[in-house]
Amino acid sequence: MLAQSIITNYTENHRIILLTESITAGGIAQQLARIPGASRVLWGSLVLYQIEAKMQLLQIDASLLCPEKIASQETVIAMAEATASLYKIRSSTSQCFTSLSISGFADGPQAGIVSCALVTEKNIHAVTWHLTGSRQEIQDTAIQQALELLARP
């Protein structure tokens, strides 16, 4: 199982996972938290669905949260960096981290456009997917794709 290999890998490499989920509504955290030992690596997950929540909790600039940019790589990078900042401010350790952020459209005219960012202490990586299917299928595929990103070395 992919989630099991992620938990094992991050545990062995002394890494922490930080999540900020929008389109997946906590689904990534749920998959990871099902695995025994997840609490050693899963620092936490923010589920921020409304634009105001992203602005208030992560201090994301409103210009990044307009309909044209809400699912952009620029926005998910900003979200992942803001979550990483929360960790660095509040953490008493200097443990290595991976901050993953995901946002997109599950329905409507832009349905299936999903962006995901990984921010670590050394790197920034972002991707955009064009997914198809029902709302649930888009969310499920986005969860799987995000887990695959987390699983990469």
C-alpha positions as a Markdown table, in Angstrom:
| # | Residue | x | y | z |
|---|---|---|---|---|
| 1 | Met | 0.0 | 0.0 | 0.0 |
| 2 | Leu | 1.3 | 3.4 | -1.0 |
| 3 | Ala | 0.4 | 5.1 | 2.3 |
| 4 | Gln | 2.3 | 2.4 | 4.2 |
| 5 | Ser | 5.5 | 2.9 | 2.2 |
| 6 | Ile | 5.2 | 6.7 | 2.7 |
| 7 | Ile | 5.0 | 6.3 | 6.5 |
| 8 | Thr | 7.8 | 3.8 | 6.5 |
| 9 | Asn | 10.1 | 6.0 | 4.3 |
| 10 | Tyr | 9.4 | 9.2 | 6.2 |
| 11 | Thr | 9.9 | 7.5 | 9.6 |
| 12 | Glu | 13.3 | 6.0 | 8.4 |
| 13 | Asn | 14.4 | 9.3 | 7.1 |
| 14 | His | 13.2 | 11.3 | 10.1 |
| 15 | Arg | 11.0 | 13.6 | 8.1 |
| 16 | Ile | 7.7 | 15.3 | 9.0 |
| 17 | Ile | 4.7 | 15.6 | 6.7 |
| 18 | Leu | 2.6 | 18.8 | 6.7 |
| 19 | Leu | -0.5 | 19.0 | 4.7 |
| 20 | Thr | -2.8 | 21.8 | 3.5 |
| 21 | Glu | -5.8 | 20.3 | 1.6 |
| 22 | Ser | -8.6 | 22.0 | -0.2 |
| 23 | Ile | -10.0 | 19.9 | -3.1 |
| 24 | Thr | -9.2 | 16.7 | -1.3 |
| 25 | Ala | -10.9 | 17.8 | 2.0 |
| 26 | Gly | -8.6 | 15.9 | 4.3 |
| 27 | Gly | -8.5 | 12.7 | 2.2 |
| 28 | Ile | -4.7 | 12.7 | 2.0 |
| 29 | Ala | -4.4 | 12.9 | 5.8 |
| 30 | Gln | -7.0 | 10.2 | 6.2 |
| 31 | Gln | -5.1 | 7.8 | 4.0 |
| 32 | Leu | -1.9 | 8.4 | 5.9 |
| 33 | Ala | -3.5 | 8.3 | 9.3 |
| 34 | Arg | -4.9 | 4.9 | 8.7 |
| 35 | Ile | -1.4 | 3.5 | 8.9 |
| 36 | Pro | 0.0 | 2.5 | 12.4 |
| 37 | Gly | 2.8 | 4.8 | 13.3 |
| 38 | Ala | 1.6 | 7.7 | 11.2 |
| 39 | Ser | 1.7 | 10.0 | 14.2 |
| 40 | Arg | 5.5 | 9.8 | 14.1 |
| 41 | Val | 5.5 | 11.7 | 10.7 |
| 42 | Leu | 2.2 | 13.3 | 10.1 |
| 43 | Trp | 2.5 | 16.7 | 11.9 |
| 44 | Gly | -0.9 | 17.8 | 10.9 |
| 45 | Ser | -3.3 | 18.7 | 8.1 |
| 46 | Leu | -5.2 | 21.8 | 7.5 |
| 47 | Val | -8.4 | 21.5 | 5.5 |
| 48 | Leu | -9.1 | 24.9 | 4.1 |
| 49 | Tyr | -12.0 | 25.0 | 1.7 |
| 50 | Gln | -13.1 | 28.6 | 1.8 |
| 51 | Ile | -11.0 | 31.4 | 0.4 |
| 52 | Glu | -11.3 | 33.4 | 3.6 |
| 53 | Ala | -9.8 | 30.5 | 5.5 |
| 54 | Lys | -6.8 | 30.5 | 3.3 |
| 55 | Met | -6.4 | 34.2 | 3.7 |
| 56 | Gln | -6.9 | 34.3 | 7.4 |
| 57 | Leu | -5.0 | 31.1 | 8.5 |
| 58 | Leu | -2.2 | 31.1 | 6.0 |
| 59 | Gln | -2.1 | 34.8 | 5.2 |
| 60 | Ile | -2.3 | 34.0 | 1.4 |
| 61 | Asp | -2.6 | 37.1 | -0.7 |
| 62 | Ala | -6.1 | 37.7 | -2.1 |
| 63 | Ser | -4.7 | 38.1 | -5.6 |
| 64 | Leu | -3.7 | 34.4 | -5.5 |
| 65 | Leu | -7.2 | 33.3 | -4.5 |
| 66 | Cys | -9.2 | 34.7 | -7.5 |
| 67 | Pro | -10.9 | 32.1 | -9.7 |
| 68 | Glu | -8.2 | 32.3 | -12.3 |
| 69 | Lys | -5.4 | 31.4 | -9.8 |
| 70 | Ile | -7.0 | 29.4 | -7.0 |
| 71 | Ala | -5.8 | 26.1 | -8.6 |
| 72 | Ser | -2.5 | 27.5 | -9.9 |
| 73 | Gln | 1.0 | 26.3 | -9.0 |
| 74 | Glu | 1.8 | 29.7 | -7.6 |
| 75 | Thr | -1.1 | 29.5 | -5.2 |
| 76 | Val | -0.3 | 25.9 | -3.9 |
| 77 | Ile | 3.3 | 26.8 | -3.5 |
| 78 | Ala | 2.3 | 29.8 | -1.4 |
| 79 | Met | 0.0 | 27.6 | 0.7 |
| 80 | Ala | 2.7 | 24.9 | 1.2 |
| 81 | Glu | 5.3 | 27.6 | 2.2 |
| 82 | Ala | 2.8 | 29.2 | 4.6 |
| 83 | Thr | 2.2 | 25.8 | 6.3 |
| 84 | Ala | 5.9 | 25.1 | 6.5 |
| 85 | Ser | 6.3 | 28.5 | 8.2 |
| 86 | Leu | 3.7 | 27.5 | 10.8 |
| 87 | Tyr | 5.7 | 24.4 | 11.5 |
| 88 | Lys | 9.0 | 26.2 | 11.8 |
| 89 | Ile | 7.6 | 28.8 | 14.1 |
| 90 | Arg | 5.8 | 26.3 | 16.4 |
| 91 | Ser | 8.2 | 23.4 | 16.3 |
| 92 | Ser | 10.7 | 22.8 | 19.0 |
| 93 | Thr | 12.8 | 20.6 | 16.7 |
| 94 | Ser | 14.7 | 21.2 | 13.5 |
| 95 | Gln | 13.4 | 18.0 | 11.9 |
| 96 | Cys | 13.3 | 17.9 | 8.1 |
| 97 | Phe | 9.9 | 18.4 | 6.6 |
| 98 | Thr | 7.8 | 18.0 | 3.5 |
| 99 | Ser | 4.9 | 20.4 | 3.2 |
| 100 | Leu | 2.2 | 19.4 | 0.6 |
| 101 | Ser | -0.6 | 21.7 | -0.5 |
| 102 | Ile | -3.3 | 20.9 | -3.0 |
| 103 | Ser | -6.1 | 22.9 | -4.5 |
| 104 | Gly | -8.3 | 22.6 | -7.6 |
| 105 | Phe | -11.8 | 22.3 | -9.0 |
| 106 | Ala | -13.9 | 19.2 | -8.5 |
| 107 | Asp | -16.8 | 20.5 | -10.6 |
| 108 | Gly | -17.9 | 23.4 | -12.7 |
| 109 | Pro | -16.4 | 24.7 | -15.9 |
| 110 | Gln | -12.8 | 24.2 | -14.6 |
| 111 | Ala | -13.5 | 20.7 | -13.2 |
| 112 | Gly | -10.4 | 18.5 | -13.0 |
| 113 | Ile | -7.8 | 21.3 | -12.9 |
| 114 | Val | -5.8 | 20.5 | -9.8 |
| 115 | Ser | -2.4 | 21.8 | -8.6 |
| 116 | Cys | -0.2 | 20.3 | -5.9 |
| 117 | Ala | 3.0 | 21.6 | -4.4 |
| 118 | Leu | 5.7 | 20.0 | -2.3 |
| 119 | Val | 8.0 | 22.3 | -0.3 |
| 120 | Thr | 10.9 | 21.0 | 1.7 |
| 121 | Glu | 13.7 | 22.7 | 3.5 |
| 122 | Lys | 15.7 | 22.5 | 0.2 |
| 123 | Asn | 13.3 | 22.2 | -2.7 |
| 124 | Ile | 10.0 | 23.4 | -4.2 |
| 125 | His | 8.1 | 21.3 | -6.7 |
| 126 | Ala | 4.7 | 21.9 | -8.2 |
| 127 | Val | 2.5 | 20.2 | -10.7 |
| 128 | Thr | -0.9 | 20.7 | -12.4 |
| 129 | Trp | -3.1 | 17.8 | -13.4 |
| 130 | His | -6.1 | 17.8 | -15.7 |
| 131 | Leu | -8.3 | 15.1 | -14.2 |
| 132 | Thr | -11.6 | 13.8 | -15.5 |
| 133 | Gly | -14.6 | 12.1 | -14.0 |
| 134 | Ser | -17.2 | 12.9 | -11.4 |
| 135 | Arg | -16.5 | 15.1 | -8.4 |
| 136 | Gln | -15.7 | 12.1 | -6.3 |
| 137 | Glu | -13.5 | 10.5 | -9.0 |
| 138 | Ile | -11.5 | 13.8 | -9.4 |
| 139 | Gln | -11.0 | 14.0 | -5.6 |
| 140 | Asp | -10.0 | 10.3 | -5.4 |
| 141 | Thr | -7.5 | 10.7 | -8.2 |
| 142 | Ala | -6.1 | 13.9 | -6.7 |
| 143 | Ile | -5.5 | 12.1 | -3.4 |
| 144 | Gln | -3.8 | 9.2 | -5.2 |
| 145 | Gln | -1.6 | 11.6 | -7.3 |
| 146 | Ala | -0.6 | 13.6 | -4.2 |
| 147 | Leu | 0.3 | 10.4 | -2.3 |
| 148 | Glu | 2.5 | 9.4 | -5.3 |
| 149 | Leu | 4.3 | 12.7 | -5.1 |
| 150 | Leu | 4.9 | 12.2 | -1.4 |
| 151 | Ala | 6.3 | 8.8 | -2.1 |
| 152 | Arg | 9.0 | 10.0 | -4.4 |
| 153 | Pro | 12.4 | 10.3 | -2.9 |
